[in-house]
Amino acid sequence: MSGEQEQILVVDDDIHVRKAIANILQAAGYGVQTAEDGAVALTAIRLSRPDLVLLDAVMPVLDGFAVLRALRTTPDPPPVVGITAISDHEAFARFLTTGAVAYVCKPIAMRQLLQVVRQAIDGGRQQRGPQNAESLRDHMVGVRVLGPAGAPTLLGEMKEVTPEHARVILIAPLEVGSRVRVVLHVSVAGRALGFEAVVQWCAAGPQGFVHGLGALQASKEAWDRLLTLHGVPAGDS
């Protein structure tokens, strides 16, 4: 897609969802194209590369995860924000390992949707490509600010973690003082491995926005697994 107006492809099998999202985006000044399934979406991406793809997870013909896998073979693929009603560990893990930069859960809060759209377009170029996501997945996390309904989950990279603090890189800055939930793609006893923390500082870096997290809270079982993943002996926790 060309021209000065930023273009977004909205992919969802529900016509009402497509129209609602398209109306919001158009009112915000974006150009919008829609697709009802993954196969139509891949054709649209090949014919005219959008600046961003909003991609539903569960669709007929070709689902959102299959679209993300197909984009691995596409030169310079657009950034993708996943849209799903499945707000669980499995959906997060699949979005993460197939290359999405963020995802939001239905019902969608449109103010937060516009925020993450803006952040994904601005920051998507700085993200690692999906072809590297699986090799780095032990260090990839989803971060969501606790409190606001419909707050998006941003995907980022864990750079350091100890029982006292952690550093993560995200495509967008979070407000200092925010309490967040940080989740990895792995699980403990069938539950997503993660912890809660408070954003203590934020600074712009070459790969995105670096956040310092403190006041970390997690179960001992989760800590043992988390610290082991990041090369810290469990006994040090």
QUICOR-V604366 format. One record per backbone hydrogen bond with DSSP energy under -0.5 kcal/mol. NH is the residue of the N-H (numbers start at 1). CO is the residue of the C=O. If there is no record, write none. Layout:
# QUICOR-V604366
NH | CO
NH | CO
This chain:
# QUICOR-V604366
8 | 31
9 | 52
10 | 8
10 | 33
11 | 9
11 | 54
12 | 10
12 | 35
15 | 13
18 | 14
19 | 15
20 | 16
21 | 17
22 | 18
23 | 19
24 | 20
25 | 21
26 | 22
27 | 23
28 | 24
29 | 26
30 | 25
31 | 6
33 | 8
35 | 10
38 | 60
38 | 62
41 | 37
42 | 38
43 | 39
44 | 40
45 | 41
46 | 42
47 | 43
48 | 44
51 | 7
52 | 7
53 | 79
54 | 9
55 | 53
55 | 81
56 | 11
56 | 54
57 | 83
59 | 57
62 | 60
64 | 57
65 | 57
67 | 63
68 | 64
69 | 65
70 | 66
71 | 67
72 | 68
72 | 69
73 | 70
74 | 71
75 | 73
77 | 74
79 | 51
81 | 53
82 | 80
82 | 102
83 | 55
84 | 104
87 | 85
88 | 86
92 | 88
93 | 89
94 | 90
95 | 91
96 | 92
97 | 93
98 | 94
99 | 95
99 | 96
100 | 95
101 | 80
102 | 80
103 | 153
104 | 82
106 | 84
110 | 108
113 | 109
114 | 110
115 | 111
116 | 112
117 | 113
118 | 114
119 | 115
120 | 116
121 | 117
122 | 118
123 | 119
124 | 120
126 | 123
127 | 124
132 | 129
133 | 130
134 | 130
136 | 132
137 | 134
139 | 136
140 | 137
141 | 156
142 | 183
143 | 154
144 | 181
146 | 179
151 | 148
153 | 103
154 | 143
154 | 152
155 | 101
156 | 141
157 | 169
158 | 139
159 | 157
159 | 167
160 | 167
162 | 165
166 | 213
167 | 160
168 | 211
169 | 157
170 | 209
177 | 199
178 | 175
180 | 197
181 | 144
182 | 180
182 | 195
183 | 142
184 | 193
185 | 137
185 | 140
188 | 191
191 | 188
193 | 186
195 | 182
196 | 217
197 | 180
198 | 214
199 | 178
200 | 198
200 | 212
201 | 212
203 | 210
205 | 208
208 | 205
209 | 170
210 | 203
210 | 208
211 | 168
212 | 201
213 | 166
213 | 211
214 | 198
215 | 164
217 | 196
223 | 219
224 | 220
225 | 221
226 | 222
227 | 223
228 | 224
229 | 225
230 | 226
231 | 228
232 | 227
233 | 231
236 | 233
237 | 234
